[in-house]
């Protein structure tokens, strides 16, 4: 939880990852995967550490994060926090590192995310669709606003 809070500052986040925290975080996720609450917190930490940082994503990837994230999401398919934070972790990892998509696809990420969408569409469907989009999966994005029926004054 503390690392997630610290990762809100980009300079601190960079120093954390430079100090070697990526393999430690992945190891913690593997170690505590059976506890949904702890797993959700660690997934949120991964999402925060890799946000807008391709080199951080590459370090998480090299540390085995895709396997751990998806195994955790499979293990806790009914847990809203695990699914939401897992979606964020996936999306943030691949958003600027599309070369990682193949590994996520190989591990079944699309099916896991679609399963999460079926269960949690109302709670965070937009986040799931964002992860699917960044994984370059087929996803139907809803048009939030069309502008119909509104006249602009000149």
Buried (B, 14 or more C-beta within 10 A) or exposed (E): EEBBEBBEEEEEBBEBBEEEBBBEBBBBBBEBBEEBEBBBBBBBBBBBBBBEBBBBBBBBBEBBBBBBBBBBBBEBEEBBBBBBBBBBBBBBBBBBBEEBBEBBBEBEBBEBBEBBBEBBEEEBBEBBBBBBBBBBBEBEEEEEEEEEEEEEEE
